[in-house]
Amino acid sequence: MSWKKEIESHLKYPFSLDNQSRPAYLKIAAPPSITAGFTLRPGGFSHGSFASANMSFQVGDQEEAVAQNRRALLYGAGVDFFSALVTAKQVHGKRCLTIVDSDPEKLEQVALTDADALLTDQPGILLGVMTADCLPLIMIDQEQRAVAVVHVGWRGLDQAIGVETVAQLSRDFAVEAENLQIFAGPAICSCCFQVGIEVVDRFRRQPVLAGVDSWYQERSSGYYIDLLSIQRAQLLAAGVAEKNFHEVDICTFCHGFCFSYRRDHAITGRQLAFVGIKENK
Ligand SMILES: [Zn+2]
């Protein structure tokens, strides 16, 4: 089966494959004023371990190839609507960075700033987080006032960065949790994500997981956790409506059309989750 057919067999509304642009990405059916999606591995300009659509400058890939991949994405997402693609220095923390100034120099500073979630209400800025097994989240206010992207590994989940992002959207932009649409992109699945007992013990202390089925499994080979079901439980407890939580059924480790940090033994590229409010220039 071709990778396109394989991907499409996993997709249902609100996710679809956009392969008109290079690199290909999973497109989210969003309101007309918003562009959002999750890039995949094929369709880029990088070579070797980073082939081909690597979006990270921090993994040892050639800078020019990454810049080309990012430019191609910006072009595919609508270069007429966005003047910049902004990513931060991801550190598995809980800091959420609100961007309200679209001055190019300020936006360049974001790349040097530690943050694992980016928020904005400004048109023309495409926000991104990079992942290769961690869970990427896109948040869109139904009233289209603000958007956010979040990088969620187990450490971020332990610090509830998703819930922190919802709280910051509420503080900064008066967005109500019940009006948020949440989109969870490709991430390592619960069959593949083995962790130590100490990780399971940390999550056992989270009250929101009491009564949640199968957020972890104990098998003969060890312990496995389900990032997605833990994230869903945290966000529903924070006021997100169940009908507004959308997840794509694609494991980065199981599928060669995704970068996977664990499968590729740490030397690999990164997918990008992106969202922005369009600006008509
Ligand atoms: Zn898997």
Residues whose N, C-alpha, C, O or C-beta is under 5 A from the ligand:
A	BS01	ZN	C189 C191 C192 C251 F253 C254
